[in-house]
Amino acid sequence: MLTRYKLLLSTTLARYFPRTAAYLEAEKHAAAERLKAAPKAKGKPAARKKGPTAKRAGKGAGPTKKPVRRASVGIYPAAALKITAAQEQAMRENVARAVTAGMVGAPSDEQWAMILGRQPLTRIFAGAGSGKSTTLVLRVVFMLCHLNIEPERLTVISFTNASCVELRERLLKVLAFWQAPIEERAVRDCVRTFHSAMGVLAREALGSPVWFEQLGDRAASEPDNPLAGGRLAAAQSRLLKEVYQRCYAEDPAFRSQVHALLGSPVPDELKPLPKAPMQPFKVSGELHAVPLHEAFYGQAGFIESIGIRIEQLAVETVPCSEHEREFLGALQIFWTALQQHLDQQGVLTFNGAFQQLTRMLDEGDARLPAAALASLSHLLIDEFQDVSPQIVQWLQAVHRRLAREAGAVSLMAIGDDWQSIYGWRGSSPELFMDFDRHFPSKGKGKSAVLMLQANYRSIEPVIRDAEAILSDVAFKQDKRTAAIHSTPAGGHGVQVVTPFELARHLPDLLREISAQCEYAEAIGSQERTAVLLLGRRNETLKEVQVALDRKLPVKVYTIHRAKGLQAEVAIIVDDCMPVMSHPLRNALYAHSGFFSNSYDQAMGDESLRLGYVAVTRGVSRVLWFVRKPQGATRSLKLR
Ligand SMILES: Nc1ncnc2c1ncn2[C@@H]1O[C@H](COP(=O)(O)OP(=O)(O)OP(=O)(O)O)[C@@H](O)[C@H]1O
């Protein structure tokens, strides 16, 4: 009775006070982890000394003041990197030559601060169009050519295989100008996605697994960041269905959970067992209903991304309703069976591999010697605002192990919390903003914080409107970007065109797209693309695309895919409204101990940030077609 009452109370508290609930949950985990850690420490006396964490813990009454899951022992040296005046001078001279040759633009002071940075742990808040990719290339060149760091000890993490290809080419071009005697192969290996870098370790320690995410994809080679998530290939879907049917046939508890979820009666045990039900199920907060095995897979990916191990999840402690707990219970049975099934076939999910490698690194497993990690010693990570707790745990484990066994490590994290748009996949800008908690320096050191605030892409009115959209985002880094380029005749900020219904107004939209192409030509635009047509959903964009004149210099992308791209004019269709409340993910968010926001709050903020990303693709004009002003476009109407 008392347990039920406590559960009811904690569920209600979690719903109405998500931050408090997250904090309390974090405290509970902290205590549990301390207990877990105590006997383990026996075998490894050096690993867990009393550090700054322990000191702070002693200050408060009882539990620690800070939330859980920080890397308690410092990883990064507090001392600055040794950079001589001669090295700096040589870099400045070479950059000056490259500028004269038209290879790069002259770096600004803030860009120089990033190129020549001395702190082993640096965080760079780089606004949209601030030249972070350009500056990142110069930083790598400085490290390789002037600080003489071997390419085998450095990795640049870019977001997707496609962005890696682009970055590699830029890097090779600049290195060729420097006439650096570095093998092309070594340079190419320096640039990877998180998944590709993890894949290198998996080949070393997990026996070259077949990736579940690449099943049925004959062209797949390097593991890529699985951005789309949820869209399953036939081979994957078949495998999930097989496991689901087996669980249903063999496990009575799973059977009754399935029927409870679907609201159908459990079949008579005395009669022959029917096939597992395939009717669609809608997780509250998701847009579509899908068969249960797909719903389990979709939510499991999210759960693992936010750093929760499904097999260790104490379902009864998750602050959610009975119905959601039923879902989690069934998911747990399904997931355990799926892991066994995959294991037998030598198949592994990306998340599964991240988890296994993190555990092996934490436990000092001999299959992952420091030499195998050497390429990750000096890490430069782009788009850091889109990392997930799971990636943070993996990074911590890699660098903690390297720092302990091989010495110098460094981490440069480059990102823009204003452009964080993958929260629905489990990433969060909170990890970038709360960086020092997750990536602690030794002693009292902290990460150096640099800002890139000049905008080399968009004109002032576009930037001001983009920032107006963010005015309702509560949790963000304060910065104010300024335009470098002046406004051309006819340039303007966001024009909201309303009312817009695709079925009725498609001809108007097509006319506008042509007119904007003419505008780009008339002003002698230097942009490779005249118009970027952007939207939240593929379906809307496809409808426009089939009707579009193919000869026009127009590119069509979802906003998520348009990261890093730009055009003279950005035309946005659809609104960026947050979707409905997601009770299950709210509960999991609170349970994970990583976040101070609720999932719903995070999604509300993210929908505004998505608008920001879309608008900042435009150089001198932005048009936004919406049914009625709401969400991001409402703030623009209120300007
Ligand atoms: N110092 C500079 N001088 C002149 N042009 C610059 C300079 N730095 C960057 N640029 C130009 O600004 C534009 C944006 O640069 P880049 O693509 O590196 O930005 P970004 O910060 O990666 O953008 P986003 O995060 O919005 O994708 C590019 O056209 C680049 O050549």
The ligand as an SDF file (V2000), in Angstrom:
LIG
                    3D

 31 33  0  0  0  0  0  0  0  0999 V2000
   37.1960   34.8370  -41.8560 N   0  0  0  0  0  0  0  0  0  0  0  0
   36.3760   34.7350  -42.8960 C   0  0  0  0  0  0  0  0  0  0  0  0
   36.4120   35.6310  -43.8930 N   0  0  0  0  0  0  0  0  0  0  0  0
   35.5940   35.5380  -44.9590 C   0  0  0  0  0  0  0  0  0  0  0  0
   34.6620   34.5810  -45.0930 N   0  0  0  0  0  0  0  0  0  0  0  0
   34.5620   33.6650  -44.1310 C   0  0  0  0  0  0  0  0  0  0  0  0
   35.4090   33.6870  -42.9810 C   0  0  0  0  0  0  0  0  0  0  0  0
   35.0800   32.6520  -42.1860 N   0  0  0  0  0  0  0  0  0  0  0  0
   34.0640   32.0110  -42.8050 C   0  0  0  0  0  0  0  0  0  0  0  0
   33.7620   32.6060  -43.9750 N   0  0  0  0  0  0  0  0  0  0  0  0
   32.7050   32.1950  -44.9210 C   0  0  0  0  0  0  0  0  0  0  0  0
   31.4770   32.1640  -44.2100 O   0  0  0  0  0  0  0  0  0  0  0  0
   30.6210   31.1350  -44.7050 C   0  0  0  0  0  0  0  0  0  0  0  0
   30.1520   30.2610  -43.5550 C   0  0  0  0  0  0  0  0  0  0  0  0
   31.2650   29.5240  -43.1150 O   0  0  0  0  0  0  0  0  0  0  0  0
   31.1210   28.0200  -42.5770 P   0  0  0  0  0  0  0  0  0  0  0  0
   30.3760   27.1980  -43.5530 O   0  0  0  0  0  0  0  0  0  0  0  0
   32.4730   27.5960  -42.1360 O   0  0  0  0  0  0  0  0  0  0  0  0
   30.1760   28.3550  -41.3480 O   0  0  0  0  0  0  0  0  0  0  0  0
   29.5890   27.4530  -40.2150 P   0  0  0  0  0  0  0  0  0  0  0  0
   29.8490   28.1910  -38.9590 O   0  0  0  0  0  0  0  0  0  0  0  0
   30.1520   26.0780  -40.3170 O   0  0  0  0  0  0  0  0  0  0  0  0
   28.0400   27.5080  -40.5300 O   0  0  0  0  0  0  0  0  0  0  0  0
   26.7510   26.7270  -39.9030 P   0  0  0  0  0  0  0  0  0  0  0  0
   27.0750   26.3180  -38.5060 O   0  0  0  0  0  0  0  0  0  0  0  0
   25.6430   27.7030  -39.9400 O   0  0  0  0  0  0  0  0  0  0  0  0
   26.5200   25.6030  -40.8180 O   0  0  0  0  0  0  0  0  0  0  0  0
   31.4360   30.3880  -45.7500 C   0  0  0  0  0  0  0  0  0  0  0  0
   31.0350   30.8370  -47.0160 O   0  0  0  0  0  0  0  0  0  0  0  0
   32.8820   30.7760  -45.4340 C   0  0  0  0  0  0  0  0  0  0  0  0
   33.7330   30.7610  -46.5610 O   0  0  0  0  0  0  0  0  0  0  0  0
  1  2  1  0
  2  3  1  0
  2  7  2  0
  3  4  2  0
  4  5  1  0
  5  6  2  0
  6  7  1  0
  6 10  1  0
  7  8  1  0
  8  9  2  0
  9 10  1  0
 10 11  1  0
 11 12  1  0
 11 30  1  0
 12 13  1  0
 13 14  1  0
 13 28  1  0
 14 15  1  0
 15 16  1  0
 16 17  2  0
 16 18  1  0
 16 19  1  0
 19 20  1  0
 20 21  2  0
 20 22  1  0
 20 23  1  0
 23 24  1  0
 24 25  2  0
 24 26  1  0
 24 27  1  0
 28 29  1  0
 28 30  1  0
 30 31  1  0
M  END
$$$$
